[in-house]
Amino acid sequence: MPRLPAVPGRVLVVDDEERQRAALAAMLSEAAFETQVAADGQEALERLTAFSVDVIVADLIMPRMDGFELLRTLKERGDLTPAIALTGFGSIEKALTAVHDLRAFWYLEKPVEPRAFRTLLERAIRYKRSLQKTEELKRDLSLHGVLGDLVGISPAMQQIFSLIRQVAPTSAPVLISGESGTGKELVAREIHKCSPRCDGPFVAINAAALPETLVESELFGHEKGAFTGAMERSAGCFEQAHGGTLLVDEIGEMPPSTQPKLLRVLEDLKVRRLGGKHEITVDARVLAATSHQLGTHLREELYYRLSVFQIEIPPLREHKEDIPPIADVMLRILNKKHGTRVTGVDAEVLDLFHRYDWPGNVRELRNVLERAAIMAGEGLIRLTSLPSPAFAVSPGSHSRPSSDYEGSLVLQPGQPLTKIEEAYIKLTLDHVRGNRKLASEMLGISLRTLQNRLAALREEVRAGIPCS
């Protein structure tokens, strides 16, 4: 497994021994770290006023102001910069005091071993950047109700933001649930961005979108010749996500035969490519998402392994107060994408949005806004910019809009079941503008079942079977 790239950063070395300072500075410079030095704690504080650092490396025993006093001063100031304490032989107990009581990141014994020193520095820098991102996100939340690409001022969304902040710094698996279009992958990406793994890859795989025969190959990889068509070695998603995060979307669609193998990887952190003879150690945090109640779709032991921490995203119809800020953020993005100059949404349109139930959730809202922004071009989005008849909401309606959907399927005695089924599937697909995933949820079947049924209907048409 290739080594993760080094994390560049700025380091302040504090040591009263000139030779030790020079040796550490040279070691850091060779590793591409930007370095400053100080002879004691007092000089270190002076340096920090002009030099922003990612890590402080400080000897504990120094004249004038020692490492303990330096760490105590930084703690009282609320300075979050991680510090690595340097200690001589036989002073481990003092170093642990600095770690536990003064919040030092960790300690190293002198003489410093270069590889251990560099590894500890990289971890400390990742930790510092994770803390910085958390503070930035807290400011965004308090000012704008924004967490990365997620937007929401409602109590429901604020709770989602809080859960993300709590679980992101850990390595715990997370099960994210919610209807199609609610933003499950966005939540997963924010967990990754707010975690110490943020510099690593984020890899997503949709279990429902792959044929059963390819799921294991995509997850675990394969060797050349492992099966027909395997022309070369391929790394799976676990290997691709090494050092980062893997999202398994629609985990409930995972084939039963693959679930025990996935569970074993989660427990052992080792994968074996299809056709391979050796196991490969992987370090990937696993997040799972589902738009269905898992029920019997998932093995019990796998469900418990993946659902250590759960986040349930509410449908848009349950937090419609978030529609205005979501629309504002989306329109800024769409203006950049299409070169439009839309300034906002007219009050009548917002009223219409509040009376609509949004079966496609935030994804449907974005689609409507994108079409409307293109139609409007500039200024406010008005009723004339909206698609019709999708938003022909009758006065006083608080459910989905009325349209010519009602009455378009007429049931008569003696009709073939295949004709009724085909018409109902087409009706549902029309209602959700061709979104098969959402249609499968409304029909109460899996996405794979819907795709198989559509394929069967096409075959019947080709064969000349009168199914409509």
C-alpha positions in Angstrom: 0.0 0.0 0.0 1.5 3.4 -1.0 2.4 5.7 1.8 0.2 8.7 2.3 1.8 12.0 1.1 3.5 14.1 3.7 1.5 16.9 5.3 3.4 20.3 4.8 3.2 22.6 7.8 4.9 25.3 10.0 6.7 24.2 13.1 8.2 26.2 16.0 11.1 24.3 17.8 11.7 25.5 21.4 14.9 24.2 23.1 17.6 25.9 25.1 20.4 23.6 23.7 21.6 25.3 20.5 22.9 22.0 19.0 19.6 20.3 19.6 17.6 23.2 18.0 19.8 23.1 14.9 19.5 19.4 14.6 15.7 19.4 14.8 15.5 22.4 12.4 17.6 20.6 9.9 15.6 17.4 10.2 12.4 19.4 9.6 13.8 21.4 6.7 14.7 18.1 4.9 11.1 17.0 5.3 9.9 20.3 3.7 8.5 21.8 6.9 8.8 25.6 7.4 10.6 26.0 10.7 11.3 28.7 13.3 13.4 28.2 16.5 13.3 29.7 20.0 15.7 29.3 23.0 13.0 29.2 25.7 9.3 29.7 26.4 9.4 33.5 26.6 11.1 33.7 23.2 8.6 31.2 21.8 5.7 33.4 22.8 7.4 36.4 21.1 7.8 34.3 18.0 4.2 33.3 18.0 3.0 36.9 17.7 4.6 37.1 14.2 4.7 33.5 13.1 1.6 31.3 12.9 2.4 27.7 13.4 0.7 24.3 13.0 2.8 22.5 15.7 5.0 23.5 18.7 7.9 21.2 19.6 9.1 22.2 23.1 11.6 20.9 25.5 10.1 20.6 29.0 13.3 21.7 31.0 14.6 25.1 30.1 15.7 28.3 31.9 13.6 31.5 32.2 10.3 30.0 31.0 10.3 26.2 30.7 8.0 24.0 28.5 5.5 23.5 31.3 5.0 27.2 31.8 4.8 27.7 28.0 2.1 25.1 27.6 0.2 26.5 30.6 0.2 30.0 29.1 -1.0 28.7 25.7 -3.8 26.8 27.5 -4.9 29.9 29.4 -5.0 31.9 26.2 -7.2 29.3 24.5 -4.5 28.6 21.9 -5.4 25.3 20.1 -2.0 24.7 18.5 -0.9 21.1 19.3 2.4 20.8 21.2 4.8 17.9 21.2 6.8 17.7 24.5 10.5 16.7 24.3 11.8 14.9 27.4 15.0 13.3 28.5 15.6 9.7 29.6 13.8 8.9 32.8 11.3 11.8 32.6 8.4 10.1 31.0 6.2 10.8 34.1 6.7 14.5 33.7 5.9 14.3 29.9 2.7 12.5 30.6 1.7 15.3 33.1 2.2 17.7 30.2 0.0 15.6 28.0 -2.8 15.0 30.5 -2.9 18.3 32.4 -1.6 20.8 29.9 -3.1 19.3 26.8 0.1 18.6 24.9 -0.5 16.5 21.8 2.0 13.8 22.8 5.7 13.5 23.8 9.0 12.2 22.4 12.1 11.0 24.2 15.5 12.5 23.3 17.3 11.7 21.1 14.5 12.1 18.6 14.0 9.2 16.1 13.4 11.0 12.7 10.7 8.7 11.4 8.6 8.7 14.6 9.1 12.5 14.8 7.8 13.1 11.3 4.8 10.7 11.8 3.8 12.5 15.0 4.2 15.9 13.4 1.9 14.9 10.5 -0.7 13.6 12.9 -0.6 16.8 14.9 -1.0 18.9 11.8 -4.0 17.0 10.7 -5.5 17.4 14.2 -4.8 21.2 14.1 -6.5 21.5 10.7 -9.5 19.5 11.9 -9.9 21.8 14.8 -9.6 24.9 12.6 -12.3 23.5 10.2 -14.6 22.8 13.2 -14.2 26.4 14.4 -14.9 27.8 10.9 -18.0 25.6 10.6 -19.2 26.7 14.0 -18.9 30.4 12.8 -20.7 29.5 9.6 -23.5 27.8 11.5 -24.0 30.7 13.9 -24.0 33.3 11.1 -25.6 31.6 8.1 -27.0 28.2 9.1 -24.5 26.6 6.7 -22.3 23.5 7.2 -20.2 23.1 4.1 -22.6 22.3 1.3 -25.5 21.7 3.7 -27.9 24.5 4.5 -30.6 24.8 7.2 -31.9 27.1 9.9 -34.6 24.7 11.1 -34.2 22.8 14.4 -34.1 19.6 12.4 -31.2 20.6 10.3 -29.3 22.2 13.2 -29.6 18.8 14.9 -28.1 17.2 11.8 -25.2 19.7 11.9 -24.6 19.0 15.6 -24.5 15.2 15.0 -22.0 15.7 12.2 -19.7 17.7 14.4 -19.9 15.1 17.2 -19.2 12.1 15.0 -16.7 13.5 12.5 -13.6 13.6 14.6 -14.1 9.9 15.5 -13.5 6.8 13.4 -17.0 5.3 14.2 -19.1 3.9 11.3 -22.2 6.0 10.6 -25.5 4.9 9.1 -27.2 7.8 7.2 -30.9 7.3 6.4 -33.4 9.4 4.6 -35.6 9.6 1.5 -34.1 9.9 -2.0 -32.9 13.5 -2.6 -32.5 14.5 1.0 -28.7 14.9 0.8 -27.3 11.7 2.3 -24.1 11.8 0.3 -23.7 15.5 1.2 -23.9 14.5 4.9 -21.3 11.8 4.3 -19.0 14.3 2.5 -19.3 16.8 5.4 -18.4 14.0 7.9 -15.3 13.3 5.8 -14.4 17.0 5.5 -14.7 17.6 9.2 -12.7 14.6 10.2 -8.9 14.0 10.6 -9.1 12.1 7.3 -10.1 15.2 5.3 -6.8 15.2 3.3 -7.5 11.6 2.3 -9.8 10.4 -0.5 -13.6 10.2 -0.4 -14.9 7.2 -2.4 -18.6 6.5 -2.9 -20.2 3.3 -4.3 -23.9 2.7 -4.9 -24.8 -1.0 -4.2 -28.1 -0.6 -6.0 -26.6 0.6 -9.2 -24.3 -2.4 -9.7 -25.1 -5.9 -11.0 -24.7 -8.5 -8.3 -21.8 -10.0 -10.2 -19.8 -6.8 -10.0 -20.4 -5.7 -6.4 -17.5 -7.7 -4.9 -15.1 -6.7 -7.6 -15.9 -3.0 -7.1 -15.6 -3.3 -3.3 -12.6 -5.6 -3.0 -10.9 -5.4 -6.4 -9.7 -8.2 -8.6 -6.6 -9.8 -10.0 -6.0 -10.2 -13.8 -7.9 -13.2 -15.0 -10.0 -13.5 -11.9 -13.1 -13.8 -14.1 -14.1 -13.4 -17.7 -13.3 -9.8 -18.8 -10.8 -9.2 -16.0 -8.0 -8.1 -18.4 -5.9 -6.4 -15.7 -5.5 -6.0 -11.9 -7.9 -3.5 -10.4 -8.0 -2.0 -6.9 -11.4 -2.0 -5.2 -13.1 0.9 -3.3 -11.5 -0.1 0.0 -8.0 0.3 -1.4 -9.0 3.5 -3.2 -10.3 4.9 0.1 -7.2 4.0 2.1 -6.5 6.9 4.5 -9.9 8.4 3.8 -13.6 7.6 3.8 -15.7 5.0 1.9 -19.5 5.6 1.5 -21.6 2.5 0.6 -24.8 4.0 -0.6 -28.1 1.9 -0.6 -26.5 -0.6 1.7 -29.8 -2.5 1.9 -29.3 -3.5 -1.8 -26.0 -5.3 -1.0 -26.3 -8.9 -2.2 -26.7 -11.3 0.8 -23.7 -13.3 -0.4 -21.4 -10.2 -0.2 -22.6 -9.0 3.3 -20.5 -11.5 5.4 -17.4 -10.6 3.4 -18.0 -6.9 4.0 -18.5 -7.6 7.7 -15.2 -9.4 7.8 -13.4 -6.5 6.2 -14.9 -4.0 8.7 -13.7 -6.2 11.6 -10.2 -7.2 10.3 -9.4 -4.1 8.1 -8.1 -6.5 5.4 -9.3 -7.2 1.9 -8.5 -9.9 -0.6 -8.9 -9.1 -4.2 -11.0 -11.6 -6.3 -8.6 -14.2 -7.5 -5.9 -12.9 -5.1 -3.8 -15.0 -2.7 -2.8 -12.4 -0.2 -4.7 -10.1 2.1 -4.1 -6.3 1.9 -4.4 -4.1 5.0 -6.7 -1.1 4.4 -7.4 1.9 6.6 -10.8 3.4 5.4 -13.6 4.7 7.5 -16.9 3.3 6.3 -20.1 5.3 6.1 -23.4 3.6 4.9 -26.5 5.2 3.5 -30.0 3.9 2.9 -33.3 5.3 1.6 -35.3 2.3 2.9 -36.1 0.7 6.2 -33.4 -2.0 6.3 -35.5 -4.6 8.0 -34.5 -8.0 6.6 -32.4 -6.5 3.8 -29.3 -6.5 5.9 -27.7 -9.2 8.1 -28.2 -8.4 11.8 -24.5 -8.4 12.7 -23.6 -6.2 9.7 -26.4 -3.8 10.6 -25.1 -3.4 14.2 -21.6 -3.0 12.9 -22.6 -0.2 10.5 -25.1 1.6 12.8 -22.8 2.5 15.7 -23.9 6.1 15.1 -27.0 7.0 13.1 -28.1 10.2 11.4 -31.6 10.4 9.9 -32.2 13.2 7.5 -35.8 14.6 7.4 -37.6 15.0 4.1 -37.9 18.6 2.8 -41.7 18.7 3.5 -40.9 18.5 7.3 -38.6 21.5 7.3 -39.9 23.9 4.7 -38.6 26.9 6.6 -35.2 25.9 5.2 -36.4 26.4 1.6 -35.5 30.2 1.4 -31.9 29.8 2.6 -31.4 26.6 0.5 -32.8 28.5 -2.5 -30.4 31.4 -1.9 -27.4 29.2 -1.8 -28.5 27.2 -4.8 -29.1 30.3 -6.9 -25.6 31.6 -6.2 -24.2 28.3 -7.4 -26.5 28.2 -10.5 -25.6 31.8 -11.4 -22.0 30.8 -11.6 -22.8 27.6 -13.5 -25.0 29.2 -16.2 -23.9 32.8 -16.2 -27.3 34.0 -15.1 -28.0 36.9 -12.7 -31.0 35.7 -10.7 -31.3 37.7 -7.4 -33.9 35.6 -5.6 -37.3 34.1 -5.5 -40.6 36.1 -5.7 -42.9 35.9 -2.7 -45.6 34.2 -4.7 -43.2 31.5 -5.7 -42.0 31.0 -2.2 -45.6 30.6 -1.1 -46.1 28.0 -3.8 -42.9 26.2 -2.7 -44.2 26.1 0.9 -47.5 24.5 -0.2 -45.8 21.8 -2.3 -44.8 18.5 -0.7 -41.5 18.0 -2.6 -41.5 14.2 -3.2 -38.1 14.5 -4.7 -36.8 16.6 -1.7 -33.9 18.9 -2.1 -32.8 17.3 -5.3 -36.2 18.2 -6.9 -35.9 21.8 -5.5 -32.6 22.2 -7.2 -33.9 20.9 -10.5 -36.9 23.3 -10.4 -34.6 26.2 -9.5 -32.1 25.4 -12.2 -34.8 25.4 -14.9 -36.4 28.5 -13.5 -33.1 30.4 -13.3 -32.4 29.6 -16.9 -35.9 30.7 -17.9 -35.7 34.0 -15.8 -32.1 34.8 -16.7 -31.9 37.7 -14.3 -33.9 39.4 -11.5 -36.4 37.4 -9.4 -37.8 34.0 -10.2 -41.5 34.4 -10.8 -44.5 32.1 -11.5 -43.9 32.4 -15.2 -40.5 30.8 -14.9 -41.7 27.6 -13.2 -42.4 24.3 -15.1 -46.1 23.6 -15.7 -48.2 21.7 -14.8 -45.9 20.5 -12.0 -46.7 23.5 -9.8 -50.3 24.0 -10.6 -51.2 24.0 -6.9 -54.8 24.7 -6.1 -55.6 27.4 -3.6 -55.4 26.1 0.0 -53.6 22.9 -1.0 -51.1 21.6 1.4 -50.2 18.4 -0.3 -48.7 17.6 -3.7 -49.9 19.8 -6.6 -53.0 18.9 -8.5 -52.5 18.2 -12.2 -53.6 15.9 -14.9 -52.1 12.9 -13.0 -55.4 12.2 -11.4 -57.7 10.5 -13.9 -54.8 9.6 -16.3 -55.0 5.9 -15.2 -58.6 4.6 -15.6 -59.3 1.1 -14.2 -61.8 -1.1 -16.0 -62.9 -4.6 -15.3 -61.0 -7.2 -17.3 -57.9 -5.2 -18.0 -54.7 -7.3 -18.2 -52.6 -6.9 -15.0 -49.5 -6.2 -17.2 -51.3 -3.2 -18.8 -52.3 -1.8 -15.4 -48.7 -2.3 -14.0 -47.1 -0.7 -17.0 -49.5 2.3 -16.9 -48.9 2.7 -13.2 -45.1 2.6 -13.5 -45.3 5.1 -16.3 -47.6 7.3 -14.2 -45.2 7.2 -11.3 -42.1 7.9 -13.4 -43.9 10.9 -15.0 -44.7 12.2 -11.6 -41.1 12.2 -10.5 -39.8 13.4 -13.8 -38.1 10.1 -14.6 -36.2 9.7 -11.3 -36.2 5.9 -11.1 -34.8 5.8 -7.6 -37.6 8.0 -6.2 -40.2 6.0 -8.3 -39.0 2.8 -6.8 -39.5 4.2 -3.3 -43.0 5.4 -4.1 -43.9 2.0 -5.6 -42.5 0.2 -2.6 -40.0 -1.9 -4.5 -36.2 -1.8 -4.8 -34.5 0.1 -7.6 -33.2 -3.2 -9.0 -36.7 -4.6 -9.2 -38.0 -1.5 -11.0 -35.2 -1.7 -13.5 -35.8 -5.4 -14.1 -39.6 -4.8 -14.6 -38.9 -1.9 -17.1 -36.5 -4.2 -19.0 -39.2 -6.9 -19.1 -41.8 -4.5 -20.4 -39.4 -3.4 -23.1 -38.8 -7.0 -24.1 -42.6 -7.6 -24.3 -43.0 -4.6 -26.6 -40.1 -5.8 -28.8 -41.7 -9.3 -29.0 -45.1 -7.8 -30.0 -46.9 -8.8 -26.8 -49.9 -6.4 -26.4 -49.2 -5.1 -22.9 -50.7 -1.7 -23.4 
